[in-house]
């Protein structure tokens, strides 16, 4: 499920009446072979949410690679993506049905979706889901997590190794094209900072500017 950052376009699920808590969708991910090895993303109907990750013990590709140890921050995704996510959950009976396909496929990491709201609650966990839209939703959340972690990496590079920004933004642009990262609006802050920074390479500023345009589509 590839969704674009469309701001507040489209209708979103309203906060429940009579003071009831609004619906919340939480995604818990774990794969000890990756960096980060675990992360949690909490999403609300308006696209607001929170992301927290832990690096884990896996070895990086290089000792010189800058990796954020922990990422913990509020994020803003598009309201359209949030609406699609909550719609998929409701289509699957608030996740009261089994998600796992039990097919012999490569390990992609365990993803647990948990819904809570005034209309009920439920959860399901899967490596590869038998339901196409749930599998696609899981893939989108993984791509969004990659976006948020990449944003944290850009912040570290800007602070400690600005010469590495050019290569990192080149990777980010390629990943945005093929869907490995999604919802660039989640990292608009660092992209804007790079575009405005006169001390970084001109090519870095131009790449950040192009990514900012993509984040608004």
MDTraj code that builds the backbone (N, CA, C; nanometers):
import mdtraj as md
import numpy as np

residues = "UNK UNK UNK UNK UNK UNK UNK UNK UNK UNK UNK UNK UNK UNK UNK UNK UNK UNK UNK UNK UNK UNK UNK UNK UNK UNK UNK UNK UNK UNK UNK UNK UNK UNK UNK UNK UNK UNK UNK UNK UNK UNK UNK UNK UNK UNK UNK UNK UNK UNK UNK UNK UNK UNK UNK UNK UNK UNK UNK UNK UNK UNK UNK UNK UNK UNK UNK UNK UNK UNK UNK UNK UNK UNK UNK UNK UNK UNK UNK UNK UNK UNK UNK UNK UNK UNK UNK UNK UNK UNK UNK UNK UNK UNK UNK UNK UNK UNK UNK UNK UNK UNK UNK UNK UNK UNK UNK UNK UNK UNK UNK UNK UNK UNK UNK UNK UNK UNK UNK UNK UNK UNK UNK UNK UNK UNK UNK UNK UNK UNK UNK UNK UNK UNK UNK UNK UNK UNK UNK UNK UNK UNK UNK UNK UNK UNK UNK UNK UNK UNK UNK UNK UNK UNK UNK UNK UNK UNK UNK UNK UNK UNK UNK UNK UNK UNK UNK UNK UNK UNK UNK UNK UNK UNK UNK UNK UNK UNK UNK UNK UNK UNK UNK UNK UNK UNK UNK UNK UNK UNK UNK UNK UNK UNK UNK UNK UNK UNK UNK UNK UNK UNK UNK UNK UNK UNK UNK UNK UNK UNK UNK UNK UNK UNK UNK UNK UNK".split()
xyz = np.array([
    [0.0858, -0.1193, 0.0000],
    [0.0000, 0.0000, 0.0000],
    [0.0884, 0.1230, 0.0000],
    [0.1061, 0.1840, -0.1192],
    [0.1848, 0.3058, -0.1244],
    [0.0904, 0.4237, -0.1141],
    [0.1157, 0.5104, -0.0169],
    [0.0301, 0.6279, 0.0001],
    [0.1177, 0.7501, -0.0041],
    [0.0664, 0.8590, -0.0564],
    [0.1427, 0.9815, -0.0698],
    [0.1016, 1.0805, 0.0386],
    [0.1923, 1.1724, 0.0666],
    [0.1661, 1.2724, 0.1702],
    [0.0755, 1.3800, 0.1139],
    [-0.0497, 1.3697, 0.1405],
    [-0.1470, 1.4611, 0.0820],
    [-0.1999, 1.5620, 0.1828],
    [-0.1184, 1.5883, 0.2861],
    [-0.1610, 1.6863, 0.3861],
    [-0.2887, 1.6427, 0.4524],
    [-0.3851, 1.7281, 0.4519],
    [-0.5127, 1.6985, 0.5162],
    [-0.6208, 1.6674, 0.4145],
    [-0.5788, 1.6314, 0.2927],
    [-0.6781, 1.6034, 0.1892],
    [-0.7564, 1.4795, 0.2235],
    [-0.8846, 1.4806, 0.1881],
    [-0.9690, 1.3628, 0.2095],
    [-1.0265, 1.3600, 0.3497],
    [-1.1318, 1.2884, 0.3621],
    [-1.1967, 1.2765, 0.4935],
    [-1.1193, 1.1805, 0.5805],
    [-1.1152, 1.2066, 0.7094],
    [-1.0496, 1.1195, 0.8049],
    [-1.1521, 1.0766, 0.9074],
    [-1.1183, 0.9730, 0.9823],
    [-1.2080, 0.9240, 1.0863],
    [-1.2184, 1.0260, 1.1976],
    [-1.3368, 1.0549, 1.2414],
    [-1.3576, 1.1572, 1.3453],
    [-1.3301, 1.1010, 1.4827],
    [-1.2946, 1.1894, 1.5752],
    [-1.2782, 1.1486, 1.7145],
    [-1.4137, 1.1044, 1.7687],
    [-1.4166, 0.9932, 1.8399],
    [-1.5439, 0.9385, 1.8881],
    [-1.6147, 1.0374, 1.9793],
    [-1.7469, 1.0359, 1.9711],
    [-1.8273, 1.1309, 2.0486],
    [-1.8362, 1.0903, 2.1943],
    [-1.8936, 1.1813, 2.2729],
    [-1.9181, 1.1587, 2.4145],
    [-1.7898, 1.1319, 2.4931],
    [-1.6811, 1.1934, 2.4508],
    [-1.5599, 1.1859, 2.5311],
    [-1.4849, 1.0548, 2.5210],
    [-1.5270, 0.9647, 2.4321],
    [-1.4561, 0.8385, 2.4189],
    [-1.3229, 0.8614, 2.3485],
    [-1.2251, 0.7783, 2.3810],
    [-1.0921, 0.7923, 2.3229],
    [-1.0977, 0.7651, 2.1732],
    [-1.0145, 0.8369, 2.0971],
    [-1.0113, 0.8166, 1.9537],
    [-0.9432, 0.6835, 1.9212],
    [-0.9699, 0.6282, 1.8031],
    [-0.9055, 0.5027, 1.7639],
    [-0.7543, 0.5185, 1.7542],
    [-0.6846, 0.4124, 1.7849],
    [-0.5389, 0.4110, 1.7768],
    [-0.4945, 0.2806, 1.7125],
    [-0.3994, 0.2908, 1.6227],
    [-0.3391, 0.1731, 1.5602],
    [-0.1917, 0.1704, 1.5969],
    [-0.1499, 0.0584, 1.6539],
    [-0.0104, 0.0442, 1.6956],
    [0.0539, -0.0694, 1.6174],
    [0.1767, -0.0453, 1.5734],
    [0.2535, -0.1465, 1.5012],
    [0.3800, -0.1758, 1.5793],
    [0.3997, -0.3014, 1.6139],
    [0.5228, -0.3458, 1.6795],
    [0.5989, -0.4355, 1.5841],
    [0.7258, -0.4060, 1.5644],
    [0.8081, -0.4810, 1.4684],
    [0.9324, -0.5335, 1.5382],
    [0.9730, -0.6554, 1.5006],
    [1.0982, -0.7085, 1.5543],
    [1.1651, -0.7996, 1.4519],
    [1.2939, -0.7773, 1.4372],
    [1.3801, -0.8604, 1.3533],
    [1.5220, -0.8417, 1.4036],
    [1.5752, -0.9379, 1.4800],
    [1.7064, -0.9197, 1.5432],
    [1.8208, -0.9047, 1.4432],
    [1.7982, -0.9379, 1.3173],
    [1.9044, -0.9276, 1.2180],
    [1.9161, -0.7914, 1.1535],
    [1.8244, -0.7011, 1.1856],
    [1.8245, -0.5695, 1.1232],
    [1.8600, -0.4593, 1.2226],
    [1.8910, -0.3434, 1.1690],
    [1.9126, -0.2224, 1.2481],
    [1.8112, -0.1190, 1.2010],
    [1.7187, -0.0741, 1.2860],
    [1.6966, -0.1180, 1.4250],
    [1.6291, -0.2547, 1.4293],
    [1.6488, -0.3245, 1.5392],
    [1.5932, -0.4592, 1.5524],
    [1.4488, -0.4582, 1.5998],
    [1.4090, -0.3542, 1.6701],
    [1.2702, -0.3413, 1.7157],
    [1.2256, -0.1966, 1.7012],
    [1.0999, -0.1806, 1.6679],
    [1.0423, -0.0461, 1.6681],
    [0.8923, -0.0546, 1.6902],
    [0.8377, 0.0555, 1.7378],
    [0.6941, 0.0682, 1.7605],
    [0.6474, 0.1986, 1.6983],
    [0.5371, 0.1915, 1.6253],
    [0.4777, 0.3112, 1.5663],
    [0.3311, 0.3160, 1.6069],
    [0.2918, 0.4254, 1.6666],
    [0.1522, 0.4470, 1.7059],
    [0.0911, 0.5528, 1.6153],
    [-0.0265, 0.5226, 1.5586],
    [-0.0887, 0.6110, 1.4612],
    [-0.2304, 0.6484, 1.5029],
    [-0.2653, 0.7758, 1.4845],
    [-0.3997, 0.8271, 1.5102],
    [-0.4685, 0.8615, 1.3776],
    [-0.6004, 0.8749, 1.3775],
    [-0.6732, 0.8969, 1.2524],
    [-0.6328, 1.0210, 1.1733],
    [-0.5786, 1.1223, 1.2395],
    [-0.5384, 1.2430, 1.1672],
    [-0.3976, 1.2337, 1.1098],
    [-0.3325, 1.1195, 1.1281],
    [-0.1971, 1.1011, 1.0770],
    [-0.0882, 1.1293, 1.1782],
    [-0.1243, 1.1848, 1.2934],
    [-0.0241, 1.2081, 1.3968],
    [0.0116, 1.0756, 1.4641],
    [0.1299, 1.0713, 1.5214],
    [0.1698, 0.9469, 1.5858],
    [0.3028, 0.9609, 1.6560],
    [0.3554, 0.8480, 1.6984],
    [0.4832, 0.8447, 1.7696],
    [0.5618, 0.7223, 1.7241],
    [0.6928, 0.7412, 1.7121],
    [0.7819, 0.6333, 1.6689],
    [0.8922, 0.6146, 1.7708],
    [0.9187, 0.4878, 1.8049],
    [1.0289, 0.4567, 1.8962],
    [1.1000, 0.3325, 1.8451],
    [1.2320, 0.3381, 1.8359],
    [1.3097, 0.2222, 1.7909],
    [1.4291, 0.1989, 1.8811],
    [1.4748, 0.0735, 1.8832],
    [1.5964, 0.0342, 1.9537],
    [1.6893, -0.0319, 1.8523],
    [1.8158, 0.0044, 1.8557],
    [1.9102, -0.0425, 1.7543],
    [1.9256, -0.1932, 1.7532],
    [1.9450, -0.2553, 1.8694],
    [1.9686, -0.3983, 1.8756],
    [2.1166, -0.4318, 1.8643],
    [2.1480, -0.5615, 1.8491],
    [2.2866, -0.6075, 1.8530],
    [2.3440, -0.6435, 1.7164],
    [2.2672, -0.6276, 1.6097],
    [2.3161, -0.6635, 1.4763],
    [2.4331, -0.5743, 1.4372],
    [2.5265, -0.6299, 1.3596],
    [2.6415, -0.5542, 1.3132],
    [2.6028, -0.4729, 1.1905],
    [2.6537, -0.3511, 1.1834],
    [2.6270, -0.2661, 1.0681],
    [2.7114, -0.3069, 0.9488],
    [2.6837, -0.2462, 0.8348],
    [2.7599, -0.2766, 0.7133],
    [2.9043, -0.2324, 0.7250],
    [2.9282, -0.1300, 0.8034],
    [3.0629, -0.0767, 0.8194],
    [3.0764, -0.0136, 0.9566],
    [3.1964, -0.0223, 1.0129],
    [3.2187, 0.0396, 1.1435],
    [3.2084, 0.1917, 1.1355],
    [3.2252, 0.2452, 1.0145],
    [3.2205, 0.3906, 0.9980],
    [3.0790, 0.4425, 0.9758],
    [2.9820, 0.3494, 0.9586],
    [2.8453, 0.3908, 0.9323],
    [2.7823, 0.4536, 1.0565],
    [2.7223, 0.5677, 1.0395],
    [2.6540, 0.6332, 1.1513],
    [2.5143, 0.5755, 1.1633],
    [2.4830, 0.5173, 1.2783],
    [2.3520, 0.4596, 1.3034],
    [2.2923, 0.5201, 1.4297],
    [2.1704, 0.5709, 1.4244],
    [2.1069, 0.6190, 1.5479],
    [2.0821, 0.5037, 1.6441],
    [2.1262, 0.5181, 1.7682],
    [2.1091, 0.4119, 1.8672],
    [1.9618, 0.3944, 1.9013],
    [1.8964, 0.5023, 1.9291],
    [1.7538, 0.5024, 1.9613],
    [1.6881, 0.6202, 1.8904],
    [1.5725, 0.5953, 1.8322],
    [1.4940, 0.7033, 1.7737],
    [1.3624, 0.7096, 1.8501],
    [1.3301, 0.8247, 1.9028],
    [1.2091, 0.8407, 1.9823],
    [1.1521, 0.9794, 1.9547],
    [1.0435, 0.9845, 1.8776],
    [0.9916, 1.1155, 1.8388],
    [0.8476, 1.1076, 1.7910],
    [0.7783, 1.2199, 1.8003],
    [0.6463, 1.2331, 1.7400],
    [0.6638, 1.2467, 1.5893],
    [0.5678, 1.1945, 1.5128],
    [0.5733, 1.2033, 1.3684],
    [0.4367, 1.2465, 1.3148],
    [0.4370, 1.2961, 1.1925],
    [0.3128, 1.3325, 1.1250],
    [0.3107, 1.2675, 0.9874],
    [0.2163, 1.1765, 0.9663],
    [0.1948, 1.1146, 0.8362],
    [0.0745, 1.1805, 0.7707],
    [0.0472, 1.1459, 0.6454],
    [-0.0668, 1.2068, 0.5777],
    [-0.1970, 1.1510, 0.6321],
    [-0.2995, 1.2344, 0.6331],
    [-0.4308, 1.1902, 0.6792],
    [-0.4875, 1.0836, 0.5863],
    [-0.4523, 1.0895, 0.4566],
    [-0.5023, 0.9894, 0.3628],
    [-0.4452, 0.8515, 0.3947],
    [-0.3146, 0.8461, 0.4243],
    [-0.2562, 0.7177, 0.4613],
    [-0.3223, 0.6639, 0.5874],
    [-0.3421, 0.7515, 0.6868],
    [-0.4056, 0.7074, 0.8107],
    [-0.5452, 0.6536, 0.7848],
    [-0.6214, 0.7220, 0.6992],
    [-0.7562, 0.6767, 0.6672],
    [-0.7528, 0.5391, 0.6018],
    [-0.6576, 0.5162, 0.5117],
    [-0.6438, 0.3865, 0.4461],
    [-0.6093, 0.2775, 0.5469],
    [-0.5211, 0.3108, 0.6401],
    [-0.4796, 0.2127, 0.7398],
    [-0.5958, 0.1713, 0.8291],
    [-0.6701, 0.2692, 0.8801],
    [-0.7828, 0.2372, 0.9676],
    [-0.8957, 0.1671, 0.8901],
    [-0.9109, 0.2025, 0.7645],
    [-1.0121, 0.1352, 0.6822],
    [-0.9770, -0.0125, 0.6640],
    [-0.8497, -0.0423, 0.6409],
    [-0.8064, -0.1814, 0.6257],
    [-0.8307, -0.2609, 0.7528],
    [-0.8045, -0.1982, 0.8665],
    [-0.8263, -0.2655, 0.9950],
    [-0.9735, -0.2964, 1.0153],
    [-1.0600, -0.2027, 0.9824],
    [-1.2040, -0.2262, 0.9993],
    [-1.2549, -0.3307, 0.8999],
    [-1.1958, -0.3343, 0.7823],
    [-1.2348, -0.4359, 0.6846],
    [-1.2011, -0.5765, 0.7321],
    [-1.1076, -0.5843, 0.8257],
    [-1.0667, -0.7143, 0.8789],
    [-1.1103, -0.7306, 1.0241],
    [-1.2320, -0.6834, 1.0499],
    [-1.2992, -0.7088, 1.1772],
    [-1.2148, -0.6667, 1.2973],
    [-1.1515, -0.5508, 1.2851],
    [-1.0683, -0.4948, 1.3933],
    [-0.9577, -0.5906, 1.4338],
    [-0.9082, -0.6666, 1.3348],
    [-0.7940, -0.7577, 1.3522],
    [-0.8261, -0.8746, 1.4437],
    [-0.9508, -0.9165, 1.4450],
    [-0.9886, -1.0331, 1.5248],
    [-0.9627, -1.1647, 1.4515],
    [-0.9225, -1.1562, 1.3239],
    [-0.8947, -1.2779, 1.2486],
    [-0.7445, -1.2989, 1.2366],
    [-0.7026, -1.4217, 1.2097],
    [-0.5612, -1.4526, 1.1952],
    [-0.5051, -1.3844, 1.0711],
    [-0.3860, -1.3281, 1.0835],
    [-0.3217, -1.2601, 0.9706],
    [-0.2155, -1.3463, 0.9027],
    [-0.1520, -1.4329, 0.9775],
    [-0.0348, -1.5064, 0.9283],
    [-0.0743, -1.6092, 0.8229],
    [0.0055, -1.6141, 0.7149],
    [-0.0236, -1.7064, 0.6053],
    [0.0312, -1.8463, 0.6309],
    [0.1382, -1.8574, 0.7138],
    [0.2093, -1.9836, 0.7389],
    [0.2726, -2.0381, 0.6112],
    [0.2912, -1.9521, 0.5132],
    [0.3596, -1.9924, 0.3904],
    [0.5103, -1.9965, 0.4146],
    [0.5781, -2.0773, 0.3350],
    [0.7234, -2.0864, 0.3441],
    [0.7841, -1.9729, 0.2621],
    [0.7954, -1.8583, 0.3257],
    [0.8534, -1.7406, 0.2607],
    [0.9691, -1.6907, 0.3459],
    [1.0518, -1.6070, 0.2874],
    [1.1652, -1.5511, 0.3606],
    [1.1166, -1.4723, 0.4817],
    [1.1948, -1.4770, 0.5877],
    [1.1587, -1.4036, 0.7085],
    [1.1699, -1.2543, 0.6822],
    [1.0612, -1.1827, 0.7052],
    [1.0565, -1.0390, 0.6806],
    [1.0491, -0.9569, 0.8085],
    [1.0444, -1.0248, 0.9216],
    [1.0284, -0.9566, 1.0496],
    [0.8852, -0.9706, 1.0976],
    [0.8699, -0.9891, 1.2289],
    [0.7352, -1.0024, 1.2853],
    [0.6724, -0.8660, 1.3020],
    [0.5521, -0.8536, 1.2513],
    [0.4758, -0.7285, 1.2600],
    [0.3465, -0.7577, 1.3351],
    [0.3242, -0.6868, 1.4433],
    [0.2013, -0.7021, 1.5207],
    [0.1207, -0.5739, 1.5099],
    [0.0007, -0.5849, 1.4555],
    [-0.0903, -0.4721, 1.4458],
    [-0.1910, -0.4806, 1.5592],
    [-0.2081, -0.3725, 1.6318],
    [-0.3015, -0.3692, 1.7441],
    [-0.3924, -0.2481, 1.7296],
    [-0.5226, -0.2713, 1.7280],
    [-0.6206, -0.1644, 1.7187],
    [-0.6935, -0.1509, 1.8510],
    [-0.7111, -0.0282, 1.8960],
    [-0.7960, 0.0000, 2.0123],
    [-0.8811, 0.1215, 1.9789],
    [-1.0085, 0.1170, 2.0201],
    [-1.0977, 0.2280, 1.9919],
    [-1.2315, 0.2082, 2.0579],
    [-1.3195, 0.3068, 2.0473],
    [-1.4512, 0.2967, 2.1109],
    [-1.5371, 0.1860, 2.0521],
    [-1.5027, 0.1385, 1.9312],
    [-1.5802, 0.0326, 1.8683],
    [-1.5238, -0.1061, 1.8926],
    [-1.4164, -0.1159, 1.9716],
    [-1.3600, -0.2468, 2.0028],
    [-1.2090, -0.2457, 1.9964],
    [-1.1522, -0.3644, 2.0018],
    [-1.0072, -0.3767, 1.9945],
    [-0.9719, -0.5149, 1.9417],
    [-0.8490, -0.5265, 1.8931],
    [-0.8031, -0.6553, 1.8417],
    [-0.6596, -0.6431, 1.7940],
    [-0.5968, -0.7575, 1.7662],
    [-0.4593, -0.7563, 1.7185],
    [-0.4303, -0.8833, 1.6405],
    [-0.3335, -0.8754, 1.5543],
    [-0.2847, -0.9943, 1.4850],
    [-0.1372, -0.9744, 1.4528],
    [-0.0655, -1.0838, 1.4413],
    [0.0789, -1.0801, 1.4195],
    [0.1138, -1.1663, 1.2997],
    [0.2090, -1.1211, 1.2205],
    [0.2434, -1.1973, 1.1015],
    [0.3841, -1.1649, 1.0538],
    [0.4428, -1.2637, 0.9877],
    [0.5638, -1.2434, 0.9087],
    [0.5216, -1.2090, 0.7668],
    [0.4332, -1.2928, 0.7108],
    [0.3751, -1.2676, 0.5794],
    [0.2258, -1.2964, 0.5892],
    [0.1444, -1.1967, 0.5601],
    [0.0010, -1.2122, 0.5803],
    [-0.0671, -1.2755, 0.4598],
    [-0.1682, -1.3551, 0.4864],
    [-0.2498, -1.4133, 0.3799],
    [-0.3453, -1.3116, 0.3207],
    [-0.3682, -1.2009, 0.3893],
    [-0.4562, -1.0953, 0.3420],
    [-0.3733, -0.9890, 0.2698],
    [-0.4016, -0.9657, 0.1424],
    [-0.3182, -0.8766, 0.0619],
    [-0.3091, -0.7359, 0.1184],
    [-0.4220, -0.6815, 0.1633],
    [-0.4178, -0.5435, 0.2117],
    [-0.3471, -0.5326, 0.3462],
    [-0.3571, -0.6359, 0.4300],
    [-0.2837, -0.6346, 0.5570],
    [-0.1342, -0.6500, 0.5319],
    [-0.0960, -0.7378, 0.4383],
    [0.0441, -0.7517, 0.4009],
    [0.0975, -0.6202, 0.3454],
    [0.0198, -0.5565, 0.2583],
    [0.0612, -0.4282, 0.2014],
    [0.0726, -0.3210, 0.3086],
    [-0.0198, -0.3227, 0.4053],
    [-0.0141, -0.2266, 0.5152],
    [0.1125, -0.2481, 0.5976],
    [0.1436, -0.3728, 0.6260],
    [0.2663, -0.4025, 0.6993],
    [0.3893, -0.3544, 0.6249],
    [0.3926, -0.3757, 0.4929],
    [0.5063, -0.3302, 0.4132],
    [0.5181, -0.1780, 0.4156],
    [0.4049, -0.1098, 0.4129],
    [0.4073, 0.0362, 0.4190],
    [0.4616, 0.0853, 0.5522],
    [0.4199, 0.0222, 0.6607],
    [0.4705, 0.0635, 0.7912],
    [0.6215, 0.0396, 0.8022],
    [0.6703, -0.0698, 0.7458],
    [0.8141, -0.0949, 0.7455],
    [0.8864, 0.0149, 0.6674],
    [0.8296, 0.0538, 0.5526],
    [0.8896, 0.1601, 0.4727],
    [0.8860, 0.2942, 0.5460],
    [0.7791, 0.3193, 0.6193],
    [0.7697, 0.4438, 0.6965],
    [0.8728, 0.4442, 0.8088],
    [0.8903, 0.3305, 0.8746],
    [0.9930, 0.3213, 0.9782],
    [1.1307, 0.3515, 0.9192],
    [1.1562, 0.2999, 0.7993],
    [1.2839, 0.3274, 0.7331],
    [1.2998, 0.4771, 0.7066],
    [1.1910, 0.5424, 0.6713],
    [1.1943, 0.6871, 0.6481],
    [1.2324, 0.7621, 0.7751],
    [1.1688, 0.7265, 0.8854],
    [1.1947, 0.7968, 1.0117],
    [1.3384, 0.7751, 1.0575],
    [1.3863, 0.6520, 1.0472],
    [1.5243, 0.6218, 1.0874],
    [1.6225, 0.6938, 0.9952],
    [1.5896, 0.6992, 0.8667],
    [1.6762, 0.7706, 0.7724],
    [1.6821, 0.9191, 0.8076],
    [1.5705, 0.9757, 0.8497],
    [1.5711, 1.1147, 0.8931],
    [1.6624, 1.1375, 1.0123],
    [1.6590, 1.0440, 1.1075],
    [1.7474, 1.0540, 1.2243],
    [1.8936, 1.0417, 1.1827],
    [1.9207, 0.9570, 1.0830],
    [2.0575, 0.9420, 1.0335],
    [2.1059, 1.0713, 0.9667],
    [2.0178, 1.1350, 0.8910],
    [2.0551, 1.2626, 0.8286],
    [2.0887, 1.3677, 0.9332],
    [2.0144, 1.3688, 1.0430],
    [2.0425, 1.4639, 1.1505],
    [2.1814, 1.4402, 1.2094],
    [2.2173, 1.3129, 1.2273],
    [2.3495, 1.2804, 1.2805],
    [2.4598, 1.3184, 1.1825],
    [2.4371, 1.2920, 1.0549],
    [2.5368, 1.3272, 0.9539],
    [2.5567, 1.4781, 0.9480],
    [2.4491, 1.5532, 0.9539],
    [2.4606, 1.6985, 0.9506],
    [2.5438, 1.7489, 1.0675],
    [2.5289, 1.6846, 1.1817],
    [2.6006, 1.7285, 1.3014],
    [2.7453, 1.6815, 1.3047],
    [2.7688, 1.5567, 1.2599],
    [2.9006, 1.4969, 1.2799],
    [2.9790, 1.4679, 1.1521],
    [2.9109, 1.4501, 1.0397],
    [2.9798, 1.4110, 0.9165],
    [2.9058, 1.4655, 0.7943],
    [2.9022, 1.5962, 0.7775],
    [2.8220, 1.6566, 0.6703],
    [2.8621, 1.6125, 0.5301],
    [2.9856, 1.5676, 0.5116],
    [3.0267, 1.5224, 0.3786],
    [2.9533, 1.3937, 0.3381],
    [2.8956, 1.3243, 0.4350],
    [2.8226, 1.2020, 0.4038],
    [2.6791, 1.2264, 0.3607],
    [2.6346, 1.3498, 0.3665],
    [2.4955, 1.3810, 0.3349],
    [2.4629, 1.3585, 0.1872],
    [2.5577, 1.3864, 0.0994],
    [2.5321, 1.3754, -0.0437],
    [2.4963, 1.2315, -0.0817],
    [2.5759, 1.1376, -0.0384],
    [2.5506, 0.9963, -0.0681],
    [2.4212, 0.9489, -0.0025],
    [2.3951, 0.9957, 0.1193],
    [2.2764, 0.9515, 0.1919],
    [2.1489, 1.0027, 0.1251],
    [2.1521, 1.1250, 0.0785],
    [2.0350, 1.1796, 0.0103],
    [2.0146, 1.1144, -0.1264],
    [2.1227, 1.0743, -0.1902],
    [2.1107, 1.0003, -0.3160],
    [2.0387, 0.8680, -0.2913],
    [2.0789, 0.7993, -0.1835],
    [2.0114, 0.6741, -0.1470],
    [1.8652, 0.6994, -0.1148],
    [1.8369, 0.8052, -0.0396],
    [1.6996, 0.8350, 0.0005],
    [1.6114, 0.8615, -0.1218],
    [1.6640, 0.9330, -0.2191],
    [1.5878, 0.9613, -0.3410],
    [1.5560, 0.8328, -0.4165],
    [1.6541, 0.7426, -0.4266],
    [1.6316, 0.6157, -0.4952],
    [1.5298, 0.5305, -0.4195],
    [1.5410, 0.5293, -0.2870],
    [1.4499, 0.4493, -0.2049],
    [1.3076, 0.5036, -0.2108],
    [1.2940, 0.6348, -0.2238],
    [1.1606, 0.6940, -0.2355],
    [1.0962, 0.6561, -0.3680],
    [1.1771, 0.6415, -0.4717],
    [1.1248, 0.6048, -0.6021],
    [1.0738, 0.4612, -0.6058],
    [1.1451, 0.3695, -0.5406],
    [1.1050, 0.2278, -0.5475],
    [1.0215, 0.1814, -0.4279],
    [0.9883, 0.2725, -0.3370],
    [0.8980, 0.2382, -0.2278],
    [0.9636, 0.1854, -0.1019],
    [1.0959, 0.1798, -0.0983],
    [1.1619, 0.1329, 0.0250],
    [1.1432, 0.2313, 0.1394],
    [1.1231, 0.3569, 0.1072],
    [1.0817, 0.4555, 0.2068],
    [0.9522, 0.5184, 0.1570],
    [0.8642, 0.5499, 0.2497],
    [0.7361, 0.6119, 0.2180],
    [0.7053, 0.7203, 0.3207],
    [0.6122, 0.8068, 0.2844],
    [0.5691, 0.9144, 0.3731],
    [0.6860, 1.0055, 0.4131],
    [0.7467, 1.0667, 0.3110],
    [0.8576, 1.1585, 0.3365],
    [0.8163, 1.2773, 0.4229],
    [0.6857, 1.3011, 0.4327],
    [0.6401, 1.4109, 0.5189],
    [0.6803, 1.3879, 0.6645],
    [0.7117, 1.2628, 0.7006],
    [0.7534, 1.2320, 0.8377],
    [0.8889, 1.2936, 0.8713],
    [0.9677, 1.3296, 0.7678],
    [1.1007, 1.3862, 0.7936],
    [1.1167, 1.5220, 0.7263],
    [1.0068, 1.5926, 0.7100],
    [1.0139, 1.7245, 0.6467],
    [1.1067, 1.8199, 0.7222],
    [1.1121, 1.8055, 0.8540],
    [1.1942, 1.8964, 0.9341],
    [1.3397, 1.8953, 0.8931],
    [1.4007, 1.7778, 0.8844],
    [1.5428, 1.7699, 0.8500],
    [1.5642, 1.8031, 0.7032],
    [1.4700, 1.7672, 0.6154],
    [1.4848, 1.8028, 0.4742],
    [1.4815, 1.9542, 0.4558],
    [1.3930, 2.0214, 0.5273],
    [1.3861, 2.1667, 0.5206],
    [1.5137, 2.2294, 0.5743],
    [1.5653, 2.1716, 0.6808],
    [1.6881, 2.2244, 0.7407],
    [1.8047, 2.2132, 0.6436],
    [1.8113, 2.1008, 0.5714],
    [1.9196, 2.0821, 0.4748],
    [1.9050, 2.1772, 0.3564],
    [1.7813, 2.1962, 0.3121],
    [1.7597, 2.2873, 0.2001],
    [1.8021, 2.4295, 0.2362],
    [1.7830, 2.4689, 0.3597],
    [1.8096, 2.6058, 0.4028],
    [1.9523, 2.6282, 0.4519],
    [2.0308, 2.5225, 0.4672],
    [2.1631, 2.5344, 0.5295],
    [2.2679, 2.5768, 0.4260],
    [2.3220, 2.6959, 0.4362],
    [2.4225, 2.7418, 0.3392],
    [2.5577, 2.6740, 0.3558],
    [2.5771, 2.6017, 0.4642],
    [2.7067, 2.5407, 0.4916],
    [2.7209, 2.3996, 0.4334],
    [2.6133, 2.3430, 0.3812],
    [2.6239, 2.2098, 0.3210],
    [2.6422, 2.2255, 0.1699],
    [2.6803, 2.1182, 0.1028],
    [2.7027, 2.1213, -0.0413],
    [2.5762, 2.1655, -0.1152],
    [2.5963, 2.2382, -0.2231],
    [2.4832, 2.2841, -0.3042],
    [2.4017, 2.1662, -0.3557],
    [2.4685, 2.0568, -0.3903],
    [2.3985, 1.9384, -0.4399],
    [2.3095, 1.8777, -0.3316],
    [2.3549, 1.8836, -0.2081],
    [2.2743, 1.8351, -0.0958],
    [2.1490, 1.9202, -0.0821],
    [2.1644, 2.0507, -0.0929],
    [2.0496, 2.1412, -0.0807],
    [1.9483, 2.1151, -0.1924],
    [1.9961, 2.0927, -0.3140],
    [1.9065, 2.0679, -0.4264],
    [1.8334, 1.9349, -0.4105],
    [1.9040, 1.8319, -0.3644],
    [1.8397, 1.7020, -0.3444],
    [1.7349, 1.7109, -0.2332],
    [1.7688, 1.7820, -0.1269],
    [1.6716, 1.7994, -0.0177],
    [1.5500, 1.8733, -0.0679],
    [1.5704, 1.9723, -0.1537],
    [1.4581, 2.0498, -0.2082],
    [1.3662, 1.9615, -0.2915],
    [1.4222, 1.8744, -0.3750],
    [1.3408, 1.7849, -0.4561],
    [1.2613, 1.6876, -0.3681],
    [1.3242, 1.6382, -0.2632],
    [1.2558, 1.5460, -0.1725],
    [1.1438, 1.6166, -0.0971],
    [1.1633, 1.7438, -0.0653],
    [1.0585, 1.8210, -0.0009],
    [0.9360, 1.8328, -0.0908],
    [0.9600, 1.8533, -0.2185],
    [0.8480, 1.8603, -0.3132],
    [0.7730, 1.7290, -0.3162],
    [0.8484, 1.6162, -0.3192],
    [0.7848, 1.4844, -0.3171],
    [0.7054, 1.4639, -0.1898],
    [0.7525, 1.5169, -0.0800],
    [0.6858, 1.4936, 0.0490],
    [0.5508, 1.5623, 0.0567],
    [0.5264, 1.6569, -0.0327],
    [0.4012, 1.7306, -0.0309],
    [0.2982, 1.6753, -0.1283],
    [0.3373, 1.5758, -0.2073],
    [0.2459, 1.5209, -0.3093],
    [0.1528, 1.4172, -0.2502],
])
top = md.Topology()
chain = top.add_chain()
for i, resn in enumerate(residues, 1):
    res = top.add_residue(resn, chain, resSeq=i)
    for name in ("N", "CA", "C"):
        top.add_atom(name, md.element.get_by_symbol(name[0]), res)
traj = md.Trajectory(xyz[None], top)
